[in-house]
């Protein structure tokens, strides 16, 4: 689609603002092993990257016979947050990129609101987004459905066609395209650099693919989408 002037940039959080996915996948695989489900990190990455907690729970129940209860979630959350506080880093260049946008921006993530805010807080990014933080818990259907992005754009008062979404997962790219928004695929996170992951993202035909967050500014300001890889 031909792009119109961008008025809003919508960022995913995990893998886009913060380099959290390797930590998250490791904690999930360890929690699953403790619950009797053997899964490789590669399989967990493929099945759950970019999806909401509700979606993950449904997949674990339907495909692996695991009833995800409060105790499982609490234990996994505690382990994850402890590691976030000691290990989580921002994506390189994200602070200067956000500061240089010059237009409205927000976060729309599949994670729970408390996890998003913790992630942004420990990486020094929270003040750049608060209070414009939107979670899949706020809508009926998570990614790859368009609900979250449409909710975010409506709350920010911007038409979908004037939004650019920054995503790192197939589910997120599909959601953005379904919402009628431009979407750029970011592969600079430490989980997203494999040829297989890049190929999966490119197969969904994002408007661009890039691995240096500082390049985002040029995509936001382009008058036309190029469907190109950088």
SELOFI-183093 format. One record per residue: x, y, z of N, C-alpha, C in turn; residue in one letter. Coordinates in steps of 0.05 Angstrom, whole numbers. Example, Ala and Ser with C-alpha at 12.3 -4.5 7.8 and 13.67 -1.06 7.14 Angstrom:
2
NODE      npx      npy      npz     capx     capy     capz      cpx      cpy      cpz   residu
NODE      264     -114      156      246      -90      156      264      -66      156        A
NODE      257      -45      142      273      -21      143      258        1      157        S
This chain:
230
NODE      npx      npy      npz     capx     capy     capz      cpx      cpy      cpz   residu
NODE       17      -24        0        0        0        0       17       25        0        X
NODE        8       46      -12       22       71      -11       18       84       16        X
NODE       40       93       28       38      103       55       31      133       55        X
NODE       15      141       74       10      169       78       28      179      101        X
NODE       27      205      106       44      216      126       40      202      153        X
NODE       62      193      164       61      179      190       56      198      213        X
NODE       37      191      230       30      207      253       35      192      279        X
NODE       38      166      278       42      150      302       60      126      296        X
NODE       79      121      314       96       97      313       88       80      336        X
NODE       80       55      330       72       36      351       94       15      353        X
NODE      106       13      377      127       -6      382      117      -30      397        X
NODE      124      -54      387      123      -77      404      144      -73      426        X
NODE      143      -88      448      163      -84      469      185     -105      468        X
NODE      178     -130      473      198     -151      475      211     -156      448        X
NODE      238     -153      447      252     -157      422      254     -133      405        X
NODE      240     -111      412      240      -86      397      250      -63      413        X
NODE      240      -60      437      250      -40      456      270      -51      475        X
NODE      266      -76      484      284      -89      502      291     -117      492        X
NODE      316     -125      498      326     -151      487      319     -173      506        X
NODE      293     -178      508      283     -196      529      278     -225      520        X
NODE      275     -230      494      266     -255      485      283     -279      493        X
NODE      310     -277      492      326     -300      501      321     -307      530        X
NODE      318     -287      547      313     -292      576      285     -305      578        X
NODE      265     -294      564      238     -304      567      236     -333      558        X
NODE      248     -339      535      247     -367      525      260     -386      544        X
NODE      283     -379      555      298     -396      573      281     -402      598        X
NODE      269     -381      609      252     -384      633      227     -402      627        X
NODE      215     -398      604      192     -414      596      199     -443      593        X
NODE      221     -449      579      229     -477      575      235     -490      602        X
NODE      248     -476      620      254     -487      647      228     -492      662        X
NODE      209     -474      660      184     -477      674      168     -501      663        X
NODE      169     -504      636      155     -527      624      168     -553      632        X
NODE      194     -554      633      208     -578      641      201     -586      669        X
NODE      198     -566      687      190     -572      714      162     -583      716        X
NODE      145     -575      696      117     -585      695      114     -610      678        X
NODE      137     -621      669      136     -647      655      133     -645      624        X
NODE      137     -621      613      135     -617      584      163     -611      574        X
NODE      173     -628      556      199     -624      545      196     -609      518        X
NODE      210     -586      517      208     -569      493      235     -555      489        X
NODE      245     -555      465      270     -541      459      265     -511      458        X
NODE      286     -496      461      284     -467      459      275     -459      431        X
NODE      284     -474      410      277     -468      383      247     -472      379        X
NODE      236     -493      390      207     -498      387      191     -477      402        X
NODE      200     -470      426      186     -450      442      186     -423      427        X
NODE      208     -416      415      211     -392      400      191     -392      377        X
NODE      189     -414      362      172     -416      339      142     -415      347        X
NODE      135     -428      369      107     -430      377       97     -405      391        X
NODE      114     -392      406      103     -372      425      113     -343      421        X
NODE      133     -339      404      143     -312      400      121     -292      391        X
NODE      118     -271      407       99     -250      400       70     -255      408        X
NODE       65     -278      420       38     -285      427       32     -277      457        X
NODE        6     -274      462       -3     -266      488       -2     -290      507        X
NODE       -4     -284      533       -4     -305      554      -28     -323      550        X
NODE      -51     -311      542      -75     -327      537      -71     -346      514        X
NODE      -59     -336      493      -54     -353      469      -34     -375      476        X
NODE      -13     -369      491        6     -389      499       -7     -410      516        X
NODE      -23     -402      534      -37     -421      552      -55     -440      536        X
NODE      -69     -429      516      -86     -446      500      -71     -466      484        X
NODE      -48     -458      473      -31     -476      457      -20     -499      475        X
NODE      -11     -491      499        0     -511      518      -21     -531      526        X
NODE      -46     -521      529      -68     -539      537      -76     -558      514        X
NODE      -80     -546      490      -90     -561      468      -69     -580      456        X
NODE      -44     -571      454      -24     -587      440       -6     -604      458        X
NODE       -4     -596      483       15     -609      501        1     -621      526        X
NODE      -25     -616      529      -40     -627      552      -33     -615      578        X
NODE      -22     -590      578      -14     -577      603      -34     -556      610        X
NODE      -46     -559      633      -65     -539      644      -48     -518      658        X
NODE      -47     -494      646      -31     -473      658      -47     -460      680        X
NODE      -38     -465      705      -53     -454      728      -38     -431      740        X
NODE      -50     -420      761      -39     -396      774      -11     -401      785        X
NODE       -7     -425      796       19     -431      808       41     -432      787        X
NODE       35     -444      764       54     -445      742       61     -416      733        X
NODE       41     -400      729       45     -373      719       60     -356      740        X
NODE       53     -359      765       66     -343      786       96     -351      788        X
NODE      102     -376      787      129     -385      788      146     -375      765        X
NODE      134     -377      741      148     -368      717      153     -338      718        X
NODE      132     -324      727      134     -294      728      155     -285      748        X
NODE      156     -299      771      176     -291      791      205     -295      780        X
NODE      209     -318      768      236     -324      756      243     -304      734        X
NODE      223     -298      718      228     -279      696      235     -252      706        X
NODE      219     -242      725      224     -215      734      251     -212      749        X
NODE      258     -233      763      285     -232      776      307     -229      756        X
NODE      305     -244      734      325     -243      714      324     -217      698        X
NODE      300     -206      694      298     -180      681      313     -159      697        X
NODE      308     -159      723      320     -138      740      351     -139      740        X
NODE      362     -163      735      391     -165      736      404     -166      709        X
NODE      389     -173      688      401     -178      662      391     -162      639        X
NODE      366     -153      640      353     -141      616      367     -116      607        X
NODE      370     -114      580      383      -91      568      364      -79      547        X
NODE      366      -53      542      351      -41      520      363      -49      493        X
NODE      347      -48      473      357      -52      445      376      -29      439        X
NODE      399      -35      427      419      -14      421      406        8      403        X
NODE      410       33      412      401       55      396      372       63      399        X
NODE      357       49      416      328       54      418      323       81      431        X
NODE      337       89      452      332      114      466      335      138      447        X
NODE      357      138      432      362      161      414      342      161      391        X
NODE      333      137      382      314      135      361      287      146      369        X
NODE      277      138      393      252      148      403      253      178      407        X
NODE      275      188      417      279      216      422      279      232      396        X
NODE      287      219      374      289      233      348      264      230      331        X
NODE      244      216      340      220      212      323      206      238      316        X
NODE      200      254      336      186      279      331      157      276      327        X
NODE      146      252      330      117      247      327      108      229      350        X
NODE       82      225      352       70      209      374       80      180      372        X
NODE       83      167      395       92      139      395       80      126      420        X
NODE       78      100      418       66       84      441       77       56      439        X
NODE       70       40      459       77       12      461       51       -5      459        X
NODE       52      -26      443       30      -45      441       42      -73      442        X
NODE       40      -86      464       54     -111      469       35     -133      478        X
NODE       43     -158      471       27     -181      481       31     -187      510        X
NODE       51     -174      522       57     -179      551       37     -165      569        X
NODE       37     -174      594       20     -162      614       30     -133      621        X
NODE       12     -115      629       21      -87      634       44      -85      654        X
NODE       43     -101      676       64      -99      696       91     -108      685        X
NODE       91     -128      667      116     -137      654      127     -116      635        X
NODE      109     -103      620      118      -82      601      131      -59      617        X
NODE      118      -51      638      129      -28      654      155      -36      668        X
NODE      157      -60      678      182      -69      690      204      -69      670        X
NODE      199      -79      646      219      -81      625      228      -53      617        X
NODE      210      -34      614      217       -7      606      231        8      629        X
NODE      223        2      654      234       15      677      264        7      681        X
NODE      270      -18      680      297      -27      686      316      -20      663        X
NODE      305      -14      640      322       -6      617      322       24      612        X
NODE      309       39      630      310       68      628      292       81      607        X
NODE      272       66      597      256       75      575      227       83      583        X
NODE      220       78      608      192       81      615      182      110      611        X
NODE      197      130      619      188      157      616      184      166      587        X
NODE      195      151      568      191      158      540      165      148      529        X
NODE      151      131      544      126      119      534      102      123      553        X
NODE      106      124      578       84      127      597       68      152      591        X
NODE       42      152      591       24      130      598       14      114      573        X
NODE       26      118      550       16      106      525       26       78      522        X
NODE       18       60      540       26       32      540        1       15      538        X
NODE        0       -2      518      -23      -18      513      -16      -48      512        X
NODE      -32      -64      525      -26      -93      529      -48     -109      516        X
NODE      -41     -134      508      -61     -152      497      -83     -158      517        X
NODE      -77     -154      543      -98     -159      563     -121     -139      561        X
NODE     -117     -118      545     -138      -97      542     -157     -103      519        X
NODE     -152     -124      503     -169     -131      481     -177     -160      482        X
NODE     -197     -167      465     -208     -194      465     -188     -214      453        X
NODE     -177     -206      430     -160     -224      415     -132     -213      413        X
NODE     -111     -228      420      -84     -219      418      -73     -224      390        X
NODE      -48     -216      385      -35     -220      359      -35     -250      353        X
NODE      -40     -258      328      -40     -243      303      -65     -228      296        X
NODE      -85     -228      313     -109     -211      308     -101     -182      309        X
NODE     -115     -164      295     -108     -136      294     -117     -119      318        X
NODE     -132     -132      337     -146     -117      358     -128      -98      374        X
NODE     -105     -107      382      -88      -91      399      -78      -66      385        X
NODE      -69      -69      360      -60      -46      345      -82      -26      339        X
NODE     -106      -36      333     -129      -19      329     -137       -4      354        X
NODE     -135      -18      377     -141       -6      403     -121       16      408        X
NODE      -96       11      403      -75       31      408      -79       56      391        X
NODE      -84       52      365      -87       75      347     -112       91      354        X
NODE     -133       77      362     -158       92      370     -153      108      395        X
NODE     -139       96      414     -133      110      439     -116      134      435        X
NODE      -98      132      415      -80      154      409      -92      174      389        X
NODE     -116      168      379     -130      186      361     -118      188      333        X
NODE     -106      166      323      -93      166      297     -105      144      279        X
NODE     -111      150      254     -122      130      236     -102      108      231        X
NODE     -111       83      227      -92       61      223      -73       66      199        X
NODE      -83       79      178      -66       83      155      -44      103      159        X
NODE      -44      117      181      -23      136      188       -5      126      210        X
NODE       -6      100      215       11       88      235       33       71      222        X
NODE       56       70      236       77       51      229       82       34      253        X
NODE       81        7      250       86      -12      272      114      -23      269        X
NODE      128      -25      292      154      -38      292      152      -64      307        X
NODE      157      -86      292      152     -113      303      176     -131      297        X
NODE      178     -152      313      199     -172      310      188     -200      306        X
NODE      162     -204      307      151     -231      306      131     -234      282        X
NODE      129     -258      272      109     -263      251       80     -256      260        X
NODE       74     -263      285       47     -257      295       42     -226      296        X
NODE       62     -211      303       60     -182      304       57     -170      277        X
NODE       73     -179      258       72     -169      231       44     -175      219        X
NODE       34     -199      223        8     -206      213      -14     -188      225        X
NODE      -11     -183      251      -31     -166      265      -31     -137      253        X
NODE       -7     -127      249       -5      -99      238      -17      -98      210        X
NODE      -11     -117      193      -21     -117      166      -51     -120      166        X
NODE      -62     -136      184      -91     -139      186     -104     -114      195        X
NODE      -89      -97      211     -100      -72      220      -98      -50      199        X
NODE      -86      -56      176      -84      -36      155      -62      -16      160        X
NODE      -41      -24      175      -19       -6      182        6      -14      167        X
NODE       24        5      162       51       -2      153       65      -16      176        X
NODE       83      -35      168       97      -49      189      126      -54      180        X
NODE      145      -48      197      173      -54      192      182      -75      211        X
NODE      197      -94      200      206     -117      215      234     -112      226        X
NODE      238     -114      252      263     -109      265      277     -136      272        X
NODE      301     -139      263      316     -164      268      342     -159      283        X
NODE      343     -138      299      367     -132      314      368     -144      342        X
NODE      346     -156      351      346     -170      377      363     -195      375        X
NODE      374     -204      398      392     -226      397      378     -252      390        X
NODE      352     -253      390      337     -277      383      330     -278      353        X
NODE      333     -256      339      321     -252      313      341     -252      290        X
NODE      365     -261      294      386     -257      274      390     -281      256        X
NODE      376     -303      261      380     -327      245      368     -323      217        X
NODE      379     -336      197      367     -335      170      338     -345      170        X
NODE      332     -365      187      305     -376      187      285     -355      198        X
NODE      293     -341      218      275     -320      229      270     -298      209        X
NODE      292     -289      197      290     -268      177      272     -276      154        X
NODE      275     -302      145      259     -312      123      229     -313      131        X
NODE      224     -321      156      196     -322      165      183     -294      165        X
NODE      198     -274      173      188     -247      173      184     -237      144        X
NODE      204     -241      127      202     -231       99      179     -245       84        X
NODE      173     -269       91      151     -283       78      124     -269       82        X
NODE      122     -253      103       98     -238      108       97     -210       95        X
NODE      118     -204       80      120     -180       64      117     -154       81        X
NODE      134     -150      101      133     -124      115      143     -102       96        X
NODE      138      -78      104      146      -55       87      176      -52       86        X
NODE      190      -61      106      219      -61      107      228      -81      128        X
NODE      253      -89      126      266     -106      146      293      -94      152        X
NODE      299      -90      178      324      -77      185      334      -88      212        X
NODE      360      -84      217      372      -95      242      386      -74      259        X
NODE      385      -49      251      396      -27      267      373       -8      273        X
NODE      366       -5      299      343       11      306      345       39      297        X
NODE      369       49      294      372       77      285      362       82      257        X
NODE      359       60      241      349       63      214      319       68      214        X
NODE      305       65      236      276       68      237      268       96      228        X
NODE      283      116      234      275      143      228      271      147      198        X
NODE      287      134      181      284      137      152      258      124      143        X
NODE      250      101      155      226       88      147      201      104      154        X
NODE      202      116      177      180      133      187      175      156      168        X
NODE      197      166      156      194      190      140      192      185      110        X
NODE      192      159      102      189      153       74      161      159       65        X
NODE      158      169       41      132      175       29      119      151       17        X
NODE      135      132        9      124      108       -3      137       83        9        X
NODE      121       62       12      133       37       22      148       24       -1        X
NODE      170       10        6      186       -2      -15      185      -33      -13        X
NODE      175      -44        9      175      -73       12      203      -84       10        X
NODE      222      -70       20      250      -77       15      264      -86       40        X
NODE      286      -99       36      303     -109       58      327      -91       60        X
NODE      334      -84       85      358      -68       90      378      -84      107        X
